[in-house]
Amino acid sequence: GSLLLAVHFYSSLRAAPLIPGTALGVLLLVLSALLAYAGIRRSLRNASLLVSLCLTLSAYWSGYGVILILAGQGVLPGPGDVRDALVPGLATFTLALLLVALVGFLSREPVLALVAAAVSLAGAHEVALHYSSSLGPSAVACSHLVVCLVGGYFALGRILYFLTKGKVVLPGTDLAEKKAQEQGWGSAGSTNPFAAPGLLLNMLSASVFGCRLLGVTHRLFLGHVPWLWAAGTFQIGICVLSYRAMDVLMATAFGFTSILKLAGGYCLLYPTWQPEEPSFPTPFLVVFSILFAVLALFLSLQSPVDGLYLLVFVAYCIALACSPRGFFAGGPQGVAVAIFVASALVSVIHLYNVRARAKIPPGKGAVKALLARSSLLKLREGPDLHTPYLGYSKYADAEVLAYACSVLASFALTATGDPQAPLGTVVIPWVVVAGGILKFLGGSVAFARGKTLESSAFILYAVMWIIWGLTRFGGLFSTARSFHTAVGIVAFMLFNSFIVFCSLFLNMAWFFYSLTFMLIAVSFLLDAIHALPAGYDIAATLIFGLVSFYCFLAALSSSTFEDFCLPMGRPVVQLSGVGTGTTKCLHLPARKASSVKRIADILRNGGTCGIPTDTVYVLVAACSRPDAVEKAHRSKRQAQDRPMSLWISSLKQLEPAKHLFSPLLWDFMEAAWPSPISLVIPRGEWVDFLGMKDSAKYVGTPQSVAIRIPDCSVTTHLIDLVGPIVVTSANPTGEADTTHHNQVYAKLGDKVDAVLCGGPSPENIASTVVDCTKIDSGNIGFFRVGIIPKSQV
């Protein structure tokens, strides 16, 4: 990409470029997609400045590429149009990349800092070039040439590293040393690596409006839309990634700000087909400022710096509500300048904290010290903060954003549209983006967390808001199509009736939430058949908006505080055995050593747990806790012909009783384990060495006991911590084996204390059970041939 730009800018101003603008724009879009992929893949492994650099450059090249395509296709015909379109983005990314470079130098990442500094220098030279041709395009090209040389140096270093098998390493290209540094600093998980690029994108949208106020650009027009929509689209992506980083509040904030960016782009796009400027629905913006204020209050408990920062957006929404011209007025543009400055300052803090050992304190310690004196308010923290309903989820809960989008979409409908100019109101971005796209995002995250009903409802409502928003406010609605519209709305009402029925078994809040959406659907239907009573739509949207706002507050408080939270209510209809284990059963990821330690603590304290093995999932209890063994037997309703078995981590655990085993049997156990082979051996005094006492009657039969060492590192490590364990299959007697942690929860969720979540089982077949009761006479038999065949045994 740098070479292409260098070739493009080496040509003199009067000469035709070697590469057409359209082709160069398409290439930049392809490169921006690859950069975004690189940043996301990097972030999944560890927090790094490279994430911020990749995502920032990706947004830069995508907006730049679209503007080049528009210029190449003649959409920006005026002499200063290309300059006015490019300058706000160039100025923003010049500063943003300079901040990344500065933090890169402080964090001792010279290669990354040089790339960011060179691209920043190129942007600064290009801005100067647009205002003074005496500078010459060669300065821009030279800056991009530095990027080429640094990138080539890094590539050469990696090639030499692989060819010489690590013997030749150029300075700054040893990724193994860098990875060890990152792990030593422990930066992963301590901060959200996506917050910094999200804040830099806030600078981009603010720059578009701030440049107009300061006179840098002559007008706001179509050429600024690529910057605004690139920022909005990337922020929706960063919203999803922030949920992956388990940062609910910042993810919600980025969802809110993306709505403003996409709405601003729509306002600048609107005059291309209508001569007048679009009108703004004031009630919506007042409600939006209230949502921002509530979110800022809760965010200040997590990070006071970020909470104060969000107050600038509260002022921005109020300024928009007070200005009939909206984004085109001077008041909101003045607040946009404040957003630019505040975003730059806060992004420096987040950039530095991603990589620094000594972090800049965002003020959370002071808040925790203040709340420690209060007996009512206690912040929710620790590993249980994002525990999902079903299984282990990689995402935090997105219900806060989904409820907020319901509030925004409902209050946006209170604006009356002009029948002669249906697109004249800014209802379309509010309803389609807030009510549709972001609610669809919330439904997808809810599905990933195992909330099937909630995800179905959010996705259904998202489709409804998108279709109705485009139909009613997009000029597609007419008398001829009213019947077809009514039929479609009736279909949605039937679907929603099913959701209302299902929500009876969930909680009171969800029942009222789905029921009041039916009022919205009824208003849509009456409007389609031209029978809408005066004021009904306002009343319906107010009721639905207030119920959604209560759900928004309840979701925020329950995710922030442990005890003080707004109630969601009990299920209207309570079924026995339904919903009783949703908060009791812990879900812990098997890939973390801390999770295995917690499971060990639970087992030592007399709990029962579901764990992954080398075959299928099993239910276990510690032999040293007879009460737990009896509890496991009761929870399974164990059949007499399928007794529970014993597992150990090594034969050393049986060493005290070695004299009670025949030499042939001991040698066979040494040869067979660790493996998915269970050996049924004669019962004897050796069982007493395991400490089961009276509960030993639940294990095996009066004549024999099945025992094995699993070929699974997680399981054997757990047995090392706890001692020998009693094992049975993690499913009710008579049902199929469980091959995923979700199935363990679905079948035994309210009967176990925790589930160690390892995803799908490596094998769907159980272990082979070998009869060794007559091994001394030279005979073995098979109770069950599982994954290990007879010949191998």
N, C-alpha and C positions, 0 to 999 in steps of 0.2 A: 504493500500500500504506500509506503514512503517513497519507493522508487517511482511509482506512478505519479505521485504528487510532485516529485522532483522533476520528472520529465515535463509535467504539465506547466510548472511554474518557471522552468528555465527559459522557455520561449518568451520573447519580449511581449510587452503588452499589446502591441499592434499586430503581431503575427498570430496566425491561426494556431490554436493549440494542437499538439500532436495527437492527443486523445480527445474525442468528442466528450462534452460535458455529460451527456446521458450515459455513455459507456462507463465513464469514470464514476458516476453516481451509483450505477448498478454494482460495480466492483466494490465500492465502499460499503454498500449494504451487505454484500456477501461477507466481507471482512468483519463487519460489525457483528454479524451473527456468529462467526467463528470465535471472535473475542468474547462475546457473551457466554458461549459454551465453555470456553477455557476458564473464565472466571467462576462459573457455577461449579464446574467439575473440581476446581481447586478448592473451593469453599467447603465442599463436602468432606474433605480430608482434614483441613485445619484452617484456622483464621489467619489471614495474611493480607498484607498491603496489596498483593497482586490481584486480589478480588476487587478492591476498589479501583485499581488502575484499569483492569480489563473492562469492568462494567461502565466506568466513566468514559473510556475511549470508545466503547461500543455505542453508547448513546451519542457521543460526539460524531462519529462517522455515519451513523444512521441518519441523524438530522441533516448533516452536511451533504450526504449522498442524495437525499430527497430534494434538497434545494438545487443541487446541480442538475438533477433530472428535470425539475420544473424549468430551470433556466435553459437547458438544452432543448426542451420542447416548446419554448417561446411563451411560457405562461407568465414570465417576469420580463415584459418587453421594455420597461422604462430604463433610462440610462443609470439611475441610481437604485433600481429595484434589487439587483443582486447584492449590492453593498448593504442596503438596509436590511435585507433578509439575513445575511451572513453575520454581520457585526455583533448582534446580541449574543449569539452562540459562541462566536470566536472569543469574545471578551470573557464570557463566563468560564469556558474551558481553559483559557489561558491561566486564569487565577486558580481554578480547581486543580489543574495538573501541577501548578507551581506549589500548591499546598501538599499534594501527594509527594512531589519531589523533595520538598523540605523535610517531611516526616520520614521519607525513605533514607535521606542522608543521616538523620538523627538515629534511625534504627539500624544503620550500617547495612543497607541494601543498595550498594552503589549502582549495580546494573539497572535495577528498577528505577532508581532516582534519576539516572542519566536519561533513560527513555522518556520519563515524565517531563523532565526539564527541557529536553530537546523539542518535544511536541508543544510544550507550553511556549517556548521561544518562537517556534514556527507560527503559532497562533498570534502572538504579539506582533511579529513582523508582518503578518498578513493584514491585521487590523490597521497597522501604520501604512501599509501599501495601498489600502482602499482609500485613505485620506491624503496620501502624498505619493505620487508616482516617482518622486526623486529617489526613494529608497531602493527601488529595483527589486524585481522578483527573485533575484539570485539569493538574497538573504533568507527567504522562506525555504528555498530549495536546499540551501546549506544546512539549515536546521533539520530538515527531514533526512538529509544525508547522514547526519550524526546518528539518527535513529537506525538507519541501515547499517552503519558501521558497528554500533553497539549490539544490534541483533545478530549481525554476522559473527562478531566475536563470541557471543554466547553460544551460537549454534556450533562454531568451530570447537569451543571448549567441550561441549557435550559429545561431539563426534570423536574427539581425541580420547575422552574419558571411556567411551564404549569400545573403541578400537584397541586401546591399551589396557583394558580391563581395570581401570581405576588407577593406573600407575602415573599417568600424566593428567594433571588437573590444573586448568588455568584459574587464576584468582577470580572468585566471584561466581564460578560455574559449578561448584561442588554442592549438589542438591542434598546429598546425604548429611553433610555437616549442617546445612541449613535446617533440615528436618529435625535433627537432634536438638538444635538450638530452640526451635519452636516448641518441641515437646518439653524441653527443660524450662522454658519460660511459662509453660502452661497457659498459653493464651486462648486455646480452643475452649469454647464453652463459657468463658468468663465474660465475654462481651459479644454483641451482635455484629458480625463483620459486614453486614449489609446496610447498617445504619448510615455509615459515612457516604457511600454512593447515593443513597436515597436523599440525604441532605444536600449533596452537590447538585442533584437534579432540581431541588427546590430553588437553588440559585439560578438555574437555567431559566425556569419559567418567570421568576421575578425579574431577571435581566431583560426579558423581552418587553415588559411593561415599564420597567425603570428607565431603559434607554430612551423610550418615547418621552417620558416626563423630563429627562435631562437634556433632551434635544439632540441626542446622538443619532437617532433615526428620525425621519421626517413624518412617518405615519405608521399606524398598525394596519397590516394588510395580510393577504394570503401567504406571502413569503415567510411569515413568522409561525404559521401553523405547524410545519414540520418539527420545529424545536419544541413547541408546546405538546404536541401529540407524542413525540418521541419520549419526552420527559414523563408524560402520563402513562404511556404503555410500559416503559421500563419500571416505573414506580409500582404498577400492578404486579409485575414480576418480582420486584423486591419485596412487596407485601407478602407474596407466597413464600419467598425464601426466608423472610423474617419469621413466619410461622414455623418453618423448618428449624430455625435457630431458637425456637421456643420463646420468642419475644412477642407476646400477644399485643401489648400496648403500642409498641413502635410499628408493628404490622398494621394495626388499625389506623394509626396516624398516617401512614403512607397510603393506605386505601382512601382516606379522606382527601389528602392533598392531590392524589391522582384524579379525583373527580373534578377538582377545581381546574387542573391543567387541561383535561379533555373538554370541559365546558368553555374555557377560555379560547381554545383552538376552534371550537364550533362557532363562537361569537365572531372571530376574525374571518372565518370561512363564509359566514352568512351573507355579508354584503356582496359576494360574487354573483349571487342570483337574485338579491333583493336590494334596492337602493338604500333603504333605511337601516338603521342599526337595530339589533334585536332588543326586546324588552325583557326585564328581569322579574321573576316572581319573588317579591319581598318576603312573604311568610317563610318560604323555603330557606332563605339565607339567614333569617333570624334563628330558625331552628338549627341550622348548620352551625351557627356561632355557639349555640347552647351545647350542642354535642361536642364541639371542640373544647369548650370550657370544662365540661365534665371529664373528658378524656385527659385534659391537661392536669386536672386536680388529681386523678388517679395516677397519672404518669409521674407527677412530682413526688409521689411516695416511693417510686422505684428509682427515679433520677430527677432531682429538683431542677437541674439545668435543662433537661429536655422538657419538663413540665412548663417552665417559664418560657421556653422557646415556642411552645404551641400557642401561648397566649397571643403571639403576633398574628397567628391565623385567625384567632377570635376577632381581633381588630380588623383584619382583612375582610372577613365575612360581613361585619357590621358596616364597614366602608362601602362594600358592594351593595348592601341593602339600602343604604342612604343615598345611593347615586343612581338615578334613572338610566344613565348611560352605561352603568356597570363597569366593565373592564376598560372602556374608552375614557372614563372620567379621571380627573387628576388626583382625587382623593385616594382611590384604591391603588393608583400607580405610586403614590407617595408611600403607602404602606408596603408595596412591593419592594421598594428600595430598602426599607427596614428589614424585610424578609431576607433580601440578598445578603445584607451585612450579618444578620443573626445566623443565617445558615452557614456562612463562611466560618464564623467563630465556633459554632457548635460542631461543625464537621471536622475542624482541626482537633478538637478534643477527642472525638470518636476515632479519627485516623490514628492519633497518637496512642490511644488506649488499646488499640488492636494489637500493637507490637511491643509496646513499652513494658519494661519490668515494673518500674515505678509509675503508676497510672495517675493521670490528673483526676482528682476526686470529683465526681459529679454531685456529691452532696448526700448520697444515700445513707452514709454513716450517721449524719446528723439526724436524719428522719428516723432511723432505727432507734437511736438513743432517745429521741423524743417520744416515740411510740412505746418504748420499753416501760415508761412510767405509767402508761395507760393500761388498765385491766380489761377494757372493752375491745380495743383495737389491737390485733396481733396479725402481722403480715404473714401471708401464706408463702412458705418457702420450702426448699428441700426437694427430694426426688419424687414426692407424691404430687407435686404441683400440676403436672401435665399428664397424670395417669388417665388413660382413656377408658371408655366403657368396655371395650372388647379388644383384648390383645395389646401389644406394644405398638404405639404409633410414633412415626417420625415427625409428626406435626403437632403444634399446640392447637388449642381450641379456637375456632374462628367465629363462634356464635356472636361475640360482641359486635363484630363488623356486620354480620348478617342482619342482626336486629336494627343496628343503626341505619343500614341501607333501607330497611322497611320504613323507618321514620322519615328519611329523606324523600323517598319515592312518593309516600302518601301525601306529604305536605306540598310537594311539587305540583300535585294534581289540583291544588286549590286555585292555581292560576287560571284565569279565563283566557282562552286563546282567541285570536282574531280569525273568523272564518275566511276572510279574504287573504290573509297571509298566515297560513297554519304553521309555517316554520319560523315565524317571527319571534316566538317565545323560546326561552332557553330551557323549556321543560324537557325537550328530547334528551340532552345529555344527562340531566338530573335523573330522569326515569330510566333511560336505557342503560346508562353506565352504573348509577348507584343501585337502582332496583333490579337491574338485569345482570350485568357482567360481574359486579362484585358479590352479589348474592349467589350467583352460580359458583363463584370461587369459594364462598363460605360453605355451600352445599357439598362441594368436592372434598374440602378438608374434613367436614363432618363425616362423610362417607369413609375417608381414610381412618378416622378415629372410631369406626364401628357404630356410629349413630345413624342407623338406616332410616328411621322415620324422619328425623330432623333433616337429613340430607335430601330425602325425597321431597319434603315440603319446600325447602329452600330452592331446589332446582326447579320445581313446578312453578313457584311464585316468580322466579327469575324469568322463565319463559313467558309467563303471563305479562310481566311488566314490559319486557322487550317488545312483544307483539302489540300490546295495547299502546305503548308509547309511540311506536313507529306508525301504527294505523291511525290513531286519533289525532296525533300532533304532527304527523309527517305528511299530511295532505293526501293520504291513501283512503281516507274515510269518506264515503259518499252515500247518497240515498240508495243507489243501486246495489251497494255492497252491504247494506245494513243487515239483511237477512242472514247472509253468510257469516258476518261478524257475530251475530246473536247465536247462531248454531255453535260456533267455536267457543264462545264464552260459556254456553250451557255445558259443553264437554268439560271445560276447566272446572266448573262448579261441581260436576259429578265427581271428578278426581278429588277436589278439595273436601267433598263430603266424606270420602273414605279417610282422608287425613284427619278430619275432625273426629271421626269415630275412633280411629287409632289413638289419637291424643288423649282420649278418655282414660287410657291405661298408662299414660306417661306422667303428666302433672297438670295442675290447674292452669298455670301460666300458658303452657302450650295449647291447652284446650281453648282458652279465650283468644290466644293469638291466631289460631287457625279459624276459629269461629268468626272473629271480627274481619278477617280477610274475606269471608263470604259476603259481608256487607259491601266491600269494595267491588267484588265480582258482580253483585246485584246492581250496583250503580253503573258499572260498565254495560251490563245487559240492558238496563232501562235507557241509557244513553244511546245504545245501538238501535233500539226500536223507537227512539224519539218520544219516550214516555217518562222522562226523568223529572220528578217533582222538584220545585225550586228549593234549593238548600239541602237536598238529600245527600248529594255527592260531598258537600262540605262536611256535613255531620258524620258521614261514613268514614271519610279520610281522617277526621279529627279523632274519632274513637279508635280506629286502627293505629293511628300514629301514637296516641297516648299509651295504648297497650304495648306497642312495640318499644316505646321509650322505657316503660317499666321493665320489660324483659332485658333491654340494653343495660339498665342500671343494675338489675339483679345479676346478670352475667359478669359485669365488671366487678361488683362487690364480692361475688363468690370466688372469682379468680384472684382477688387481691387479699381479702381478709379470711382468717380461719373461722371465727365465730360470728362476727357481726356481718351478716349478709341478708339481703332482701329475700324472703321466701318465694320459691317457685310453686309451692303447694304440693299436696299429696295427689296421687292419681284419683280421678273421680270414681273410677271403678277399679277395685283392687282384686287381682287374681292371686290365689295362693301360689307361692313359688316364683312369682314374676317380679323382677326388680328388687329382690331382697339382697342380692349380693353385689350391687353396682358400686358401693363405696367400701365394701369390706375387703375384697380380694385385691391384693397388690399385683401389679404387672411390672416386672423388672427385666431389662434386656440382658440376655445371656452373655453378650459379648463383653460386659463390664465385670471386672473382678469385684467391684464394690457390690454388685447385685448378688453374686454368689455368696459373699460374706453376709449380706442381709438375710438371704434364704437360710444360711447356716444358723444365724441367730434365731430365726423363727422356729427352725426344727429343734434347736437345743431348748427352746422355751416351751416345747410341747405342741407346736403347730404341725399342720400337714400341708404339703406343697406339691404342685405339678411341675415336673422338670423334663427337659429334653434328654434323650439318650442316643446311643448309636443306632437304635431302631425307632420305636414309636415313643410317644410321651407316656410317662408313668406318674402315679401318685405315691409319695414317699412319706415316711415318718422315721424319727430316730429310734433305734433300738433301746437307747438309754432312757427313753421316755415311754413307759408302758401305757400311760394315759393316751398318748398320741397314737400308739399302735392300735389301741381299742377304738379310738375315734376314726382312724382310717378304715377299719373294718366295718364300722357302722355306716359311714358315709357311702361306702361302696355297696352295701347289702351283699357282702361277699358270698358267693356260692361255695358249697362244701367241696365240689369237684374242681374248683379253681382256687386253691389256697394262695395266700400271700407268700412271697419269697424273700430271701436275704441277699443284700449286695454288700460287697466290701471293695476297698480301693486297691488292696494288695494282700498277698498271703501273710504279710507280716502281722496283720490284724488277727490272724488265727494262730500265730506262732505259740502263744501260751498253751494252746490246746493241741499242738501238733502231735503229741504222743497218743492222742485219742483217734487219729486217722491212720489207716493202713498205708504203708509206703507206696504201694501201687496207686492208690487214690490220690495221695499227695503229689506224686509225679505227674499224674494225669491232669490235675488242676493246674500245676505249673506249666504244662505244655499247652493246655487249652485256653488259658486266659492271658491278657484281656481279650475278650471277643464276645459276640452275641450268642454265646452258648451257655445255657443254664444247666447245671449239673444237679440232679436229684440224688442226694446222698442220705445214708441212714441217719436217723435222729439219734442223738446221744448226749452225753454230759457236756460236750463242747458248746451246746446251745446256751448253757448257763453262763458261759464266759462273756456273753454279749449284753447281759444286764437287762433282759426283757422281763424277768420275773413272771408274774401271773399272765401277762399278755402273750407269752410264748405260745399259748394254746391257739392263738389266732394265726400263727405262722406255720405253714406246712401242714402235714398230717401227723397223727400219733406215731407213724413209722418212719417218715422221711421229711426232708426239707430241701427246697430248691435254692441254690446259691450260685452267684456268678460275680465276676469282675467286668464291668462294662468297658467297651473300647471307645470311651468318650472322655475327653480331657475335662470338660466342665463337670460332668457327673463325678468322676474320680476325685477331682479337686474338692468338690462339695463333701464327699465321703471322708476325705482326709481331715476336713475341718470338723465334721460332726461325729465321725465314727460310723460303724456299720449301720445300715438303714434297712427298713422293711419296705418292700416294693409291691405294688399291684398296678394293673393297667388303669389309666386315667379315663375311665368311662364306666357308666352303670353296667352291671353284670348282664351279659347277653347281647350288648351292643358292639358295634365295630370298634377297632382300635382307633385312638386319636392320633392324628398325624400333623397337627398344627396347634399352636397355643390357643388360637381362637376357639377350637373345638373343646379344649380343656375347660375354658371359661364357660362355653355354652352348655356343657354337660354337667359340670361340677362347680360352677362359679360360686355358689353360695355355701359350698361344703368344704372349700379349701381356703387357706389363709393367704396364699400367694402363688403366683405362676411365674416361673422363670421362662421368659419368652425367647425362643431360638428360631422362630419362623417354621417353615415346613421341615418335617423329619427327613433325615438323609435316606431312610428306607421306609417303605410302607408295609413291610413284613416284620412280624415279631421274631423273637429269638428262637433258636432251636433248643428244645428241652430234652436232655439225655438222661436215661435211667441208669444210675451208677450204683444202685443198691446191691447188685450182685457182681460188681467189678472184680472182687477178689477171686471169684470162681471163673474169671475169664469171659464174662458175658456183660454186654451193655445193650440197652434197648432205647426206644425213642417214644416219648409221650407226644412230641410235636416236632415235625420237621419244618423249620422256619427258614431264615435267610441263609444259614450254613447247611449245605447238603450232607447227607449221610457219609458219603465217601470221604469228605474232608475231616469229619469227626473221627 
